[in-house]
Amino acid sequence: MIEVDKKHRVEFGDFQTPDALALEVCHCLARIGIAPETVVEPTCGRGAFVVAAAQSFSSLREIRAFEVNAAHLSALRARLASEPPPYPVHLRQADFFDLDWQESLGDQRGPLLVLGNFPWVTNAALGAIGGANLPDKSNFLGFNGFDAISGKANFDISEWMLLQTLRWFSKRPGDIAMLVKTAVARKVLAHAERQREPVREAFIFGIDAKKSFDAAVDACLLVIRLDANASAHYDYTVFDNLQGANGRRVGHRGGLTVGNLDAFEAASHLLGQSPRKWRSGIKHDASAVMEFSRAADGYINGLGEMCRLEEDYLFPLLKGSDVGSNKAWREKFVLVTQRFVGESTDEIRQRAPKTWAYLARHAEQLDARASVIYAKTPRFAIFGIGDYAFAPWRIAVCGLYKALRFRLVGPHDGRPVMFDDTVYYLSFNDEATAVETLDKLQSDGAQALLSSLIFWDEKRPIKTSILNVLDWSKLDAHAPTQAALL
């Protein structure tokens, strides 16, 4: 087997699809009625899908396979020579990003299937290794402002490639079947609906990426059937596996991606705007300097340094892992340099000289924080701060945890508790209102609506964009909770 270095494998998505998985995918496609006359494999590699398609579709008349790696094409030619199919297989060395696909497919007639496994790497990851095998750099999804500079404009290369592939079907019917990250599949289907692409049917079939690719990511077979002459349908069905078991309806309602349409429709009367805005915890990007554990003689930072600081700017801290696992406060603190975003930090020098001296000693690390959000802000600035951060009572949830577990948090040491930026929270001035709201959030209706909008396979499944659409004021404070009904 040809060895390639890690950088090359990452840059070209060079993780070959196992023959068994490719065959299972083709059998799945045949089972749902896909019968192509032409199969196009845009990044065929060593040809697992080319061979599997030849073995699975009796309707086939030709296969067109493209690959940037000449060695892979040579291996595929040798394989086909020993197992020649009874129709033409056209192999061409080509880079997906440079090829004129409309010209390459222009003479194709009859049912078309675009089949394969696009690279699972992001444009940011390719940039980090100096890779050049990627599309022209652009914010192609149109994010602006904070979203564009804080990471949302980062995208999977496979997402870009799939959106280009959709364009091939503007004037011809056909099918797309591609192995991708599940999160990418949802983004592509949402884009197809926004752009009113001619989707007549779509499916997501789960696969075991760990078993097939040794990849710790949720992945799937995305199937999109397109026909400009048929009625468009943008709801789709998600199955747990390629055998088509345990299907559930998924779609988009009011700009939201809904993971379970049946549950969503039953609780949709609670849609609206949260009576209080869900906020994110503090973002400082320097935990070793800004976070501390209490010691007998002062505070110990993440660098192991003993620090003697005034308490004016130190606040109790609960990390996302503490909130998600319901741990007690662990005597952790965070340095809060501002009371609102953009506030001058100059007064720290006068009010807390030890704290200012400490910040100055670690200025090199703080000034070097990579995110561009710190550009043109006061020195030692933080984000996720405002009047709401200093209210005494909170309801908090960790965005990273795979459970919708809300927690009531009161003050510690007579001071409001701060959270890191993996936590979302509501703020309250009195305990009674916080407790009443917690009861509503734990009710069956609230849990059902929020759960229908959350995709647990995502890295950060719980988001403020989801939490803020629940209007919990429509709920009875004494509505039964799931726990109460067990």
N, C-alpha and C positions, 0 to 999 in steps of 0.2 A: 504493500500500500504506500502510495506517495505521501511523504511527510511534508507538512508545511508548518512554518513557525506560527506562534500564537497570534502575532500581529496580523499576519496574512489571513489566518482563519477568521479572526474577528472582522477584519475589513471586508472580506468577501462573503461573510456569512457561511464559511466553508465547513458546515456541520451537516454531513450527508444524511438524508432520510433513510432509515433502515428499509430493506426490501419488504419485510413483513408488514411494516406500517403503511408503506405505499400501496401494497396490495389490499390491505384492509380498507384504506381510504377509497380506492377504486370500487371495491365491492359495495361499500356504503353508498357511493354515488349511483351505481347501477340499481341498487335497491330502491332509491327514491325516484327512479325514472329518468336519470340522465343517460342519454344515448348519443354521444357525439359522433360526427363523421370526421371532424378534425380535432386533434388535441394539440394545443400549443403549450410548451413548457418553457417559460422565459428565462429560467435560471436552472438548467437541468442537472448541473453537477455531473456525477458519474452515472446518472440515468435510472435511478430507482423508479421514478414515476413513468418514465418512457416505457420501461419493461412491464411495469404493472398495468399500465393502460392497454398495452398490446395484449395482455393476458385476460383483460376484464371486459372490454367493450367490443362485442361482435359487430357493432355498427360502424366501426372505424374504417376510414378510407385513407387517412394519412396522419402522420405525426410531424410536427415542426418543433425542434428543440434548439435552444440557444444557450450558450455558456461562454463566459469570459475566459475561463481557464482551459488552455489548449490541452493540457495533460488529461484533464477530466474527459474532454471530448474523445481523445485517443482511446481511453479506457472504455468509453461507451461504444465506440465503433467496433472495438474488439469483441465486446460482449454481444452486440447485435449480429456480428458476423457468425457467431456460434449459435444464435437463436434468431434467425431472420424472420420478421413478421411478413405476412403476405401482401404488404402494401408499402408505399414509400415512407421512409423515415428521413426527413431532411435535417441534417445537423449543421449548425453554423456557429462559428466563433464570433461573439458579439457582446458588447457591454450594454446592459439594459438601459443605462442612462444616456447612451449615445445613439442608439438605434432609432430609426424612423419606423415606429411600429405600424402606423397606418399604411405606409407603403409596403411593409413586410406582410401585412395581412390583407392587403387590398384585393387579391384575387381569390380569397377564401370564400367558399360557398358551402351551404348546408350547416347543420348544427355544430357549433364551436364550443369547446371546453378549454378554458385556460386553467392549467393545473400545475401545482407545485408547492414550493416552500421558499418564500422570500426570506432574506436575512432578518434576523431578530435583533439587530443592533440599533442603537439610536444615533442620530446625527452628532450629538454631543460626545458620545463614546468614540465615534470615528475621529472627531476633531482632536480628542485627547491623545490618540495614538498617531496623529498626523496622517490619517488615512485619506485617500483621494477618491475612493470608489463610492461616491455619494452624489446626490443631485446638487444643483446650484444652491448655495446657502441663501435661504430666504425664510421669512416668517410666513410660510405658505398658508397657514390656517387663519391668519389675520388677527392674531392677538395684539393688543396694544397696552401702553402704560405699564403698570406694575407686572401684569401677567406676562408681557413679552420679555421683561428683563429678569424675572424671578424663576423661570424654568418652564412655564407652560408652552413656550414656543419651541421647546425641545420636542422632537418627534422620532418615532421609530421609522427606519428606512422602509420597512415593509409597508407602513401606513402610506407613505408617499407613493410607493410603487403600486399599491392597490388602487389608490385614487386615480393614478394615471391609467391603470388597466380598465377602470370603469368607463373611461372615455372611448375605449375601443368599441363599446356596444351602443353608441349613440344612434347608429343607423343599422345595426345588425343584431338579431337575437342571439343569445348564447348564455353560457354559464361560467362562473368563476368558482374554483374550489382551491383554497389555499390554506396551508398550515401556518398559523400566526399565533401571537400572544392573544389571549382572550380579550384583554383590554383594547388591543388594536382592532380586533374584529368589531367591538361595539362602537369604537370611534368611526370606523369606516361606514358602518350601517347608519349611524347618526348623520354623517356627512351626506350619504346617499339620499336620505330623506330631505335634508336641508336643500340640496341641489336638485331635488325632484328627479333623480335618476330613475330610469324605467325598470324598477325592481318589481317583479311579479311574485317572488317568493324568496325567502332566505332562511337559512338554518345555521346554528352553531352546534357542533358535536365536540364534546370534550375529549382530549387525549391525555395520556400520561407522559408529560414531557420529561420527567425524571427518568423514566424507564427507557424512552426512545432516544433522548438527547443528553441525558445527565444534566438537565437544566431545571433549576428550582424556580419555575415560573408556571403560572396557569396558562395553558395553551389549548388550541382547538383547531378543528377543521371548519373554516368559514366557507359557506356555500351561498352564492348569490346568483339567482336566475333572473335574467334580464330580457325584456321584450318591449320595444317601444310601441308595438301595436296592441298590447294587452293592458288591462287596468293595473295601475301601480298599487302595491300593498307593502307597507313599511313595518308592520308588526312581523316578528319572526319567532321561531321556536328554538329553544335551547335544550339540548339533550346532554346527559351526563357522560355519554360515551358514544362510540361509533356504531354501536348496536341499536341506537335510537331509543334508549330506555329513559324513563322519567322526564318527559318533555314538559316544558312550561312556556307560557306565552310571555314575550318580552316586546317592548315597543317604546314609543315616545309620546308623551302627553304634555302639552303646555310647555315645551322646551325641556322637559325632564326625561331622562332615560329610565324606564321603569323595568325592574328586574322580574317582577311578578305582576302581570296585569290583573289577574283575578283578585289578588289581595289589595292591590292599589285601588281598583274600582270600588271595592267594598268599603274602603276608608277614605275615599277621595273628598268626602264632605269636610274633612279636616284640612284640606289644602288652603293655603293663604299665605299670610306673612306672620312670622313669629312675633308675639307681642313685645318681646325683648330680643335684641340682636345678639346672636351667638358670636363670641369673640375668640380670637386665637391668643394663646399664651405668648410670653415674651420671646422675641427672636434677638439673639446677640451674637451668635456664631463664634463664641469664644468661651466654651464651658470651663476650660481649664483655668481661665482667669476670672470669670464672672460668677462662678458657683463655688460654694464653700460647705464644709462640714464644721459643726461647732466642736471646739476643743476646750479643755480646762482653762487655757491661757489665751484664747482668742479663736481664730478661725483658720482652717486649713483649706487651701485651694486645691484645684486639680493637679497642680504641679508639685504638690507635697510641701508647699511653703507654709510656715506659720505666719499668720497675718493678724495684726492688731489694728482694727478699723473701728471708726465710730459707727453707731447703729442707725444713724439717720437714713442711710441709703441701703441698708440690709433688710431683706424681707424673707419670711419663711417660703420655702420652695417645695412644691410637689412635682415630680417628674411624671411624664406620661405613663411610665411603667408603674409608678405608685398609684396613680389614679385608676389605671386599667385593672390592676390586681387588688385594689382596695387595701393597700398597705397603709399602715399608720405613718404619720410624719416621722422622717428619719433624721431630724435635726439638720436638715439641709437649708441653705440660704442662697439667695441670689442678689447681686448688686444691681440696683435699679437706679440708673443715672438720670432719668428724666421722668416727669409726671405726664407728659404728653409728647407725641412725636414732633420733633423739630425744636423742642425747648432747649435753650442754651444750657450748657453744662458748666458754665463759668462759676456759678455760685458754689459748686462743690469745693472749689479751692479755698473759699472763705469759711464756709460752714463746716466742712469736714476735711481739714488739711491732711490727716493721715490717709483718708480715702483717696484724695487727689494725688498724693505722693505715690500711693499704690498703683493707681491708674497710669501715672506718668512712667513708673518703672516698667510697666508692661505695655507701654504705648506702641512699641514696634509690632507686637502681635495684634493689638487692637486696630492699629492703623492699616495693617496688612489684610484685614478681612476681605475675602475675595468678592463677595457679592457687590454689585454696582449700586445696590440700594443705599449703601453707606456713603457714596460719593456726594459731596456738597451738603453733608449733614454736620451738626456740631460734633466735635471730637468726643469719642467714647459713646456715641449715640446707640440707642436700641430701638426696636420696633415692637408692636403689639402692646402699646401702653396708652393710657388715657384715664379719664376719671373713673371709668368702669372698672379699671384694674385695682382700685383702692376701696371698692365696696366690701363690707365685711363678710357677706355670705355669697356662696357660689353653688351652682350646679355644674359639675364638670364631667366630661367624657373624653377618653383618649381616642384620637382619630386613627391610631395604628392598630388597635386591638380588634379582634374578630368577634366582638360581642358588643351589643348595644347596652352598655352598663353605665347608668348615670349615678353620680355620687354627690352627696351633699357635703360641702366643705365650709367650715366656719373658720374664724380667725385663730391663729396660734400665737402665743406670746403677746397677745393683745394687738396683733398686727394682721392685716389681710394677707392671705396666702397668694403667692404668685405661682404660675405654671410655666412649663416650657412650651415651645411652639408646636408640639404634637398634641396639645390639649385644647379643646374648645369648651367655652363656659358661658353661663349666664350670670349676671351680677344682681344682687339684692341688698337692700339696706336693712332688712329685718328677716329674722329666721322664719317667722310664721309664713310669710309669702313664699319664701324659698321652699319650705316643706310642702305647701299646697301645690306649687308648681311641679315639684318632684313627683307627687302622686299622679298628676296629669301625664307627665312624660312616661311614667311606668304603666299607664293604662293600656289595655289591649288595643284600643283604636290607634293611639299614638305609636305604639310599637309596630303595629301592622303596617301603617303608612310608611314610617321611616324604613322598616326592613324591606319593603317592596322597592325602595329606591337605592338600596345599598348593594353593591357588588363586593362580596367578601373576598374575592380573589385579588382585589387591587391592593397596592402597597399601603395606601391610606384610604381605607374603605369609607370611613365616616368623615363627611365634609360639611363645612358651614353652609354650602349651597344646598345641601339636603336638609340640614337641621332647621334652616331659616324658612322653609316652606311649610312647616307644621304650625298651624294656628291653634295652640293648645288652649287658648281662651274659649274655644268651642266645646271643650270637654268639661264634664262634671268632675270636680275635684275628688269625688269619692267613687269614680268609676273603678270597677274591679281591675286589679293588676293581674298579670299572668301568674305571678307567684301565689296570689290569693286563691286562684282557681285550681291550683294543683292539689 
